[in-house]
């Protein structure tokens, strides 16, 4: 299997990005030219904005033809400083067609920094819903606020989390860290309640995604969800992909959920998936002459530099697998540790890693924030507990309780502990080899860069479907930063793997937090989002949870909401005072 080349990405992203128009000011709002008059169209998928800069923002919509005419459709846009669109500052027209799935992106230039704008589209006499967006601030900034989300699986539940996040006021941006959609059919993953909830995928798309048409249809179906539309219309998105936008556990040249023998060349599947992503998501190329790169930075004045990373597609080496190191006596630790310590293993790829190190070293912002997919913290748990988790051992709850008691005694320097008991809680292995725990040398390099430069580092993560908060320490024990991870929008979390009854979840969370040294907080069974607020003195994380995603009627579950802070200069988590 050949490696993805720069030319491959240039070709595919040019296809996806070819429907981008540029707006430089007022030029008349059309959408009703002779070629479009009499057409029956709709705006079934709402509107969106994304990738804001201090002087521009990208707008998105999709026109749905309601007839069988395949000719291009003229679409007009309006941008105003007021909700009533009395003070227009931009307008223009462009053509959309089947070539780009009738999607349109408009890069609106020459805007004012730190400003709110309203936008809408017109086509064939139809008016789209209006959206609200904002540009990035410049200079001295007192506060920056993000809503952080990931892992939205349509058949797994309602998007109540999106609905709640859309109510947040004063967001500078919504950070979507990937798994915006899932590639399975309705029953492929967590879809056991889909039919009862009315969340089955449509008949023409209830398949595992393989082709461009498959991926386009899946985006189209997700974007009919009114809760997702509401969030897109409420604030600009800054998004990156994870694995399910292509296939489960994607790496540079393959994926766990891809069989070349029956599903064809992985490269072809990947390129078609990415074309659909570029068409349907409000993202712009990171560089005008190189659309291969989705990793990019956003500066919120002097307060926050946000670096969005690609830990999936461009540079990731294949994940290690414990099954490859199992022997009759357990895990072959010397062989496993040798593979883990390979200095050539990479999650980012050399080019992206060097770019990130340069960004971290050169930025003068108070906070350096990484928006990326997988957990960076060391989630190392006792080896026998890990084996129980992987095997879904029914006796796991009792084992966790036993190990927790031993760990408590160990931390209290109990002199009665035997060497064998100490070994049970100090012989640890990484829980998730698909995360940074499987790429330890590169993680150490990045943490070393941040620590040496005395940066205030905050890492944001998704992917696991659970909420986490951890201290980031290097191998010498230096505090290098903190990590906040968001729960999922609808995908199930650890409660499924641990098979925990609800009443046992809080106890298990506390036990795991004790057994994993760098872990400060875990929520193992709730769906929600993360609100992160930065000021000159602290970064605060507030986790919000909904009561259910299995019914349309829900409430915010304040009983288990949690807030943590990190003070500037400390790189260590603390409880909210």
Helices and strands as residue ranges (DSSP letters): H 6-17, E 20-23, E 41-42, E 47-50, E 57-62, E 64-65, E 73-80, E 88-96, G 98-100, E 103-108, E 116-123, E 126-127, E 131-134, E 144-149, G 154-156, H 160-165, E 173-176, H 194-197, G 203-205, H 212-222, H 226-234, E 237-239, E 250-251, E 254-255, H 260-263, H 266-280, E 296-300, E 304-308, G 322-325, E 326-327, E 330-331, H 333-340, H 350-362, E 367-371, E 380-382, H 383-391, H 396-411, H 419-426, E 428-430, G 436-438, H 440-452, E 456-461, E 467-473, E 479-485, H 494-498, H 502-515, E 519-523, E 528-534, E 538-545, G 558-560, E 562-567, E 573-575
